Amino acid sequence: MNYSQIQFSDRHSEIDLYQLQELFNISAFWAIGRSIEDLGIAIANSNPVISVWDADKLIGFARATSDCIYRATIWDVVIHPDYRGSGLGSKLVETILSHPRIKCVERVYLMTTLQQEFYKKIGFQPNSSTTMVLYNQAKFSSLSATEIQLQETLGG
């Protein structure tokens, strides 16, 4: 396969959400059926966002969130099946890790179901001490602006 046209981009605006949705549906069992609207929201709230292109075809994607000092999390790492085994996945993760918003943090987390060995080769280590998850936060009610101001006034 000829990889001379492969390009990496960190520009959110270049991502075609329809191509991303298709890439997830083809390549990522954990992301099948994500809506265009939800993908747009996830991208807007992530930085960095890295896309991988073969000419005008989206073939890879990853995003991260970070507080830029203590913690960062890498999300949604995916490479099109036709391009796997070529080193593009490793390069994609390394591109995320070398981004200024990520490379300065103390710890970088990610969640993976089946790719532990892939991430170990990059340097990630299993971490059983932080494996907790909370599903469906809709049952929690939020405080009103008045309640938040009252708590701040009371020092709470």
Backbone bond lengths (Angstrom), bond angles and torsions (degrees), N, CA, C in turn:
res aa  C-N    CA-C-N  psi(-1)  N-CA   C-N-CA  omega(-1)  CA-C   N-CA-C  phi
1 M - - - 1.450 - - 1.537 108.87 -
2 N 1.303 116.66 138.88 1.464 122.42 -178.42 1.530 109.57 -91.05
3 Y 1.346 115.40 117.61 1.453 119.91 -178.52 1.519 112.93 -104.32
4 S 1.311 117.56 17.58 1.467 120.08 -176.74 1.526 112.64 -67.21
5 Q 1.325 117.80 -21.77 1.464 120.45 -179.02 1.528 113.26 -97.36
6 I 1.335 117.74 4.62 1.458 120.81 -178.17 1.525 109.85 -70.79
7 Q 1.334 115.74 129.39 1.463 122.25 179.58 1.522 109.91 -130.18
8 F 1.324 116.34 140.92 1.461 122.68 173.05 1.529 107.44 -103.61
9 S 1.321 116.82 141.77 1.460 120.99 179.48 1.517 109.96 -136.50
10 D 1.334 115.50 143.52 1.467 120.07 173.79 1.524 111.45 -111.45
11 R 1.314 117.12 18.18 1.466 121.52 -178.85 1.533 110.24 -93.72
12 H 1.322 114.63 114.35 1.469 120.57 178.29 1.526 110.95 -54.78
13 S 1.323 116.19 -39.29 1.465 121.47 -173.05 1.523 113.15 -66.12
14 E 1.319 117.93 -18.58 1.464 120.35 -178.70 1.521 112.98 -82.13
15 I 1.314 117.49 -12.98 1.456 119.65 -173.84 1.522 110.43 -77.74
16 D 1.304 115.17 121.81 1.458 123.03 174.89 1.532 106.36 -85.85
17 L 1.317 116.94 109.42 1.465 120.95 -175.39 1.519 112.61 -60.93
18 Y 1.318 117.70 -30.76 1.464 120.60 178.72 1.526 110.31 -70.09
19 Q 1.334 116.98 -40.61 1.465 119.53 175.54 1.525 110.67 -66.26
20 L 1.334 117.03 -37.48 1.461 120.31 178.94 1.528 110.37 -64.97
21 Q 1.318 116.73 -44.90 1.459 120.51 177.94 1.530 110.26 -58.38
22 E 1.323 116.64 -43.56 1.467 120.59 179.06 1.536 110.80 -64.81
23 L 1.339 117.22 -42.45 1.463 121.09 178.32 1.525 110.54 -59.46
24 F 1.321 117.59 -45.44 1.463 120.71 177.30 1.527 111.02 -62.03
25 N 1.327 117.37 -44.75 1.463 120.33 -178.46 1.525 112.32 -63.07
26 I 1.323 117.38 -32.93 1.470 122.42 179.99 1.523 111.42 -82.32
27 S 1.329 117.27 -36.31 1.462 121.21 -163.08 1.518 116.11 -114.31
28 A 1.322 119.43 -13.53 1.457 120.70 -170.00 1.524 111.07 -137.38
29 F 1.329 116.56 99.52 1.466 120.20 -178.57 1.527 111.81 -56.40
30 W 1.323 118.00 -29.95 1.460 123.13 -177.28 1.522 112.78 -79.68
31 A 1.324 118.04 -5.34 1.467 120.06 -178.09 1.520 112.75 -126.32
32 I 1.303 117.58 13.44 1.468 120.85 -179.92 1.522 109.60 -65.50
33 G 1.324 115.37 133.33 1.454 120.75 174.53 1.517 115.84 85.56
34 R 1.325 118.04 9.17 1.467 118.60 176.38 1.524 109.21 -65.54
35 S 1.318 115.96 139.87 1.465 119.75 -177.73 1.526 110.74 -80.21
36 I 1.319 115.20 156.79 1.464 121.80 177.05 1.526 109.53 -59.32
37 E 1.327 116.92 -43.53 1.462 120.51 -179.31 1.528 111.23 -61.21
38 D 1.339 117.57 -45.95 1.460 120.96 -179.59 1.525 111.76 -65.39
39 L 1.324 117.34 -38.27 1.466 120.16 177.00 1.524 110.63 -61.56
40 G 1.323 116.23 -42.40 1.464 120.36 178.38 1.520 112.05 -61.19
41 I 1.326 116.55 -41.11 1.466 121.00 179.35 1.531 110.26 -66.26
42 A 1.330 116.83 -43.98 1.471 120.56 179.87 1.523 110.96 -61.29
43 I 1.309 117.12 -43.09 1.466 121.03 -179.95 1.531 110.49 -66.38
44 A 1.324 116.46 -43.06 1.467 120.17 -179.02 1.529 111.90 -61.59
45 N 1.321 117.00 -27.88 1.456 121.29 -177.48 1.528 113.31 -101.80
46 S 1.309 117.39 15.98 1.456 122.76 179.54 1.519 110.06 -122.13
47 N 1.316 115.54 146.91 1.461 121.00 175.38 1.523 107.60 -165.17
48 P 1.327 117.02 115.23 1.456 128.09 11.87 1.528 113.57 -85.62
49 V 1.306 113.79 161.99 1.453 124.22 170.14 1.522 105.89 -125.11
50 I 1.320 116.42 121.35 1.464 120.80 -177.40 1.521 108.82 -117.60
51 S 1.313 116.06 129.82 1.461 121.16 175.52 1.522 108.63 -118.59
52 V 1.325 115.54 151.52 1.458 122.42 -179.56 1.523 107.38 -122.08
53 W 1.322 115.57 131.32 1.455 121.95 -172.81 1.518 111.54 -125.93
54 D 1.313 116.46 139.92 1.461 123.38 166.58 1.521 104.32 -110.59
55 A 1.325 114.93 99.62 1.466 121.85 -170.26 1.529 107.40 59.17
56 D 1.350 118.20 -116.43 1.472 119.66 -178.78 1.532 112.95 -104.97
57 K 1.333 116.61 16.38 1.461 121.41 179.90 1.535 109.58 -103.61
58 L 1.339 116.97 124.35 1.453 122.28 176.63 1.529 108.39 -73.27
59 I 1.347 116.65 119.64 1.466 120.57 -177.12 1.532 112.44 -120.96
60 G 1.335 117.40 -6.88 1.453 119.35 179.36 1.508 110.72 -158.10
61 F 1.337 115.06 156.33 1.457 119.77 -176.38 1.523 108.97 -160.88
62 A 1.321 115.81 145.08 1.463 122.64 169.26 1.519 107.49 -158.44
63 R 1.321 115.46 154.59 1.454 120.30 177.36 1.516 108.47 -142.97
64 A 1.337 116.22 165.02 1.458 120.97 178.64 1.514 109.94 -145.62
65 T 1.315 114.79 159.11 1.453 122.13 170.54 1.525 106.64 -125.87
66 S 1.340 116.27 149.11 1.455 118.94 -173.78 1.526 111.47 -157.68
67 D 1.325 116.37 149.54 1.461 120.59 169.23 1.528 110.28 -94.07
68 C 1.326 116.90 1.09 1.469 125.32 174.65 1.528 114.16 68.57
69 I 1.316 117.58 13.49 1.464 118.47 175.82 1.529 112.53 -146.33
70 Y 1.319 118.55 -46.55 1.458 120.42 -175.62 1.522 113.67 -104.42
71 R 1.322 116.34 -50.17 1.465 119.62 -172.22 1.519 112.27 -137.08
72 A 1.317 113.13 148.79 1.466 121.56 171.76 1.519 107.16 -142.41
73 T 1.300 116.16 154.02 1.463 121.76 175.98 1.521 108.63 -131.55
74 I 1.312 115.28 133.35 1.465 121.71 176.14 1.528 107.50 -95.63
75 W 1.336 114.77 135.85 1.467 121.91 -176.36 1.523 111.00 -128.03
76 D 1.308 116.11 151.85 1.470 123.49 163.41 1.524 114.53 57.45
77 V 1.318 118.23 42.71 1.467 120.97 176.64 1.523 108.34 -74.85
78 V 1.320 115.62 122.25 1.463 119.70 -177.78 1.526 110.44 -148.77
79 I 1.327 115.35 139.03 1.462 123.62 173.30 1.525 107.06 -127.29
80 H 1.319 116.41 135.19 1.469 121.32 178.00 1.528 108.94 -54.98
81 P 1.342 118.69 138.72 1.472 121.34 -177.90 1.530 114.49 -53.40
82 D 1.326 117.72 -33.67 1.469 120.54 -179.06 1.525 112.65 -67.89
83 Y 1.333 117.55 -14.59 1.466 121.86 -174.99 1.529 112.53 -113.53
84 R 1.321 117.13 2.18 1.463 120.31 -179.32 1.526 110.56 -72.13
85 G 1.328 115.35 153.29 1.458 120.95 178.56 1.517 113.55 84.16
86 S 1.322 116.95 5.64 1.467 121.16 -176.17 1.524 112.58 -104.76
87 G 1.332 116.92 -2.28 1.459 120.49 -177.17 1.522 113.62 94.06
88 L 1.329 117.59 -4.57 1.462 120.00 -178.62 1.529 112.29 -66.37
89 G 1.327 117.56 -35.66 1.457 120.31 178.94 1.523 111.56 -63.56
90 S 1.319 116.30 -44.82 1.472 120.39 177.40 1.514 110.68 -62.67
91 K 1.321 116.51 -43.35 1.466 120.84 179.79 1.532 110.12 -63.34
92 L 1.317 117.06 -38.77 1.465 121.48 178.58 1.534 110.61 -62.35
93 V 1.317 117.83 -48.23 1.467 121.17 179.83 1.526 109.95 -65.28
94 E 1.320 118.05 -41.80 1.472 121.17 178.11 1.526 111.37 -63.15
95 T 1.321 117.60 -34.21 1.465 121.52 176.96 1.525 110.34 -64.92
96 I 1.337 116.79 -43.35 1.462 120.58 175.50 1.529 109.90 -61.17
97 L 1.336 117.01 -47.36 1.468 121.18 -176.34 1.522 113.14 -64.70
98 S 1.313 117.43 -27.72 1.465 120.25 -178.23 1.530 112.79 -89.65
99 H 1.316 117.66 -3.43 1.455 121.44 178.74 1.535 109.65 -65.76
100 P 1.324 118.99 141.52 1.471 121.78 -178.25 1.535 114.79 -55.17
101 R 1.325 118.30 -31.05 1.467 120.63 -179.70 1.523 111.94 -76.55
102 I 1.329 117.71 -13.88 1.458 121.61 -175.44 1.529 111.81 -112.55
103 K 1.313 117.56 -40.06 1.463 119.38 -171.53 1.522 113.44 -67.84
104 C 1.322 118.65 -13.15 1.467 122.00 -178.57 1.528 113.21 -94.18
105 V 1.319 119.45 -5.61 1.463 120.77 -174.91 1.525 111.69 -83.15
106 E 1.340 114.83 157.09 1.460 120.58 178.88 1.522 112.70 -69.18
107 R 1.338 116.73 -41.22 1.467 120.64 -176.99 1.518 110.85 -139.24
108 V 1.325 114.82 140.89 1.464 121.63 175.04 1.526 107.22 -118.21
109 Y 1.314 115.14 125.52 1.457 121.58 -179.46 1.529 110.12 -106.89
110 L 1.320 114.60 156.78 1.459 121.31 167.56 1.508 107.39 -155.93
111 M 1.319 115.18 159.46 1.452 121.17 176.85 1.516 108.02 -118.03
112 T 1.321 115.02 134.95 1.455 119.26 178.73 1.517 109.23 -143.42
113 T 1.308 115.43 144.69 1.455 120.84 -179.49 1.524 111.19 -94.72
114 L 1.326 116.44 -44.99 1.462 120.75 -171.79 1.528 114.79 -123.87
115 Q 1.313 118.84 -3.04 1.461 120.59 -170.57 1.527 114.14 -111.53
116 Q 1.336 118.02 30.02 1.455 120.20 -178.65 1.533 112.46 -56.26
117 E 1.308 117.66 -42.59 1.473 120.88 -177.78 1.524 111.27 -64.70
118 F 1.324 117.43 -39.15 1.464 121.25 176.79 1.519 110.19 -58.45
119 Y 1.327 117.51 -48.58 1.465 120.96 -177.12 1.528 112.17 -71.68
120 K 1.330 118.06 -31.41 1.471 120.83 175.62 1.525 110.52 -60.48
121 K 1.321 117.65 -38.44 1.475 121.56 179.30 1.530 111.33 -62.40
122 I 1.323 117.03 -28.59 1.469 121.63 179.51 1.529 110.59 -81.95
123 G 1.342 116.57 -22.65 1.459 120.28 179.07 1.514 115.07 126.22
124 F 1.319 118.27 -3.90 1.454 121.17 177.42 1.531 109.69 -70.24
125 Q 1.327 115.60 149.79 1.456 121.85 179.43 1.521 109.55 -122.46
126 P 1.329 116.64 146.46 1.468 118.68 174.90 1.527 109.68 -58.87
127 N 1.333 116.50 145.45 1.458 121.35 -176.91 1.521 108.46 -142.29
128 S 1.307 116.61 85.58 1.467 120.53 -176.32 1.524 112.96 -76.74
129 S 1.323 117.59 -10.20 1.459 119.23 -175.36 1.525 113.70 -79.14
130 T 1.314 118.76 -10.98 1.466 120.19 -177.72 1.517 112.55 -122.81
131 T 1.323 116.93 31.63 1.457 118.81 -176.70 1.528 110.92 -96.99
132 M 1.302 114.69 78.41 1.460 121.35 173.46 1.521 107.67 -129.43
133 V 1.315 115.25 150.65 1.457 119.55 179.76 1.526 108.15 -145.73
134 L 1.312 115.96 147.72 1.461 122.54 175.82 1.526 106.97 -121.76
135 Y 1.304 116.32 121.09 1.458 121.54 179.11 1.521 110.54 -98.46
136 N 1.321 116.35 147.16 1.456 124.04 170.93 1.530 113.09 51.41
137 Q 1.299 114.63 82.26 1.458 120.31 -179.64 1.526 113.27 -80.60
138 A 1.309 118.45 6.06 1.467 121.90 -177.02 1.526 112.25 -60.77
139 K 1.320 117.67 -23.37 1.465 119.73 -178.36 1.530 112.89 -72.35
140 F 1.324 117.50 -14.21 1.461 121.19 179.88 1.519 109.29 -89.16
141 S 1.320 115.77 134.68 1.465 118.70 176.21 1.519 108.23 -96.14
142 S 1.303 115.77 144.17 1.458 119.33 179.75 1.527 109.95 -91.16
143 L 1.308 114.28 157.45 1.462 119.60 176.22 1.518 109.57 -76.41
144 S 1.302 116.41 147.69 1.463 120.00 174.40 1.520 108.71 -75.99
145 A 1.311 117.29 165.14 1.464 121.92 178.38 1.524 110.45 -58.80
146 T 1.324 117.29 -37.51 1.466 121.52 179.08 1.527 111.00 -64.77
147 E 1.336 116.76 -43.04 1.463 120.63 179.01 1.530 111.45 -64.89
148 I 1.325 117.56 -38.87 1.462 121.39 178.56 1.525 109.71 -65.11
149 Q 1.330 117.72 -44.41 1.461 121.33 179.40 1.525 110.17 -63.58
150 L 1.313 117.26 -39.48 1.473 121.06 178.96 1.517 110.29 -63.18
151 Q 1.323 117.35 -43.92 1.466 120.35 179.39 1.523 110.68 -63.32
152 E 1.359 116.57 -41.34 1.446 119.46 179.08 1.533 110.68 -64.29
153 T 1.329 117.16 -38.05 1.466 121.95 179.66 1.539 110.34 -65.81
154 L 1.331 115.56 -37.51 1.473 120.41 -178.74 1.523 112.17 -82.87
155 G 1.346 116.44 -3.90 1.456 119.99 179.32 1.514 113.69 78.82
156 G 1.324 115.88 22.47 1.454 119.66 -174.73 1.452 112.84 -105.61
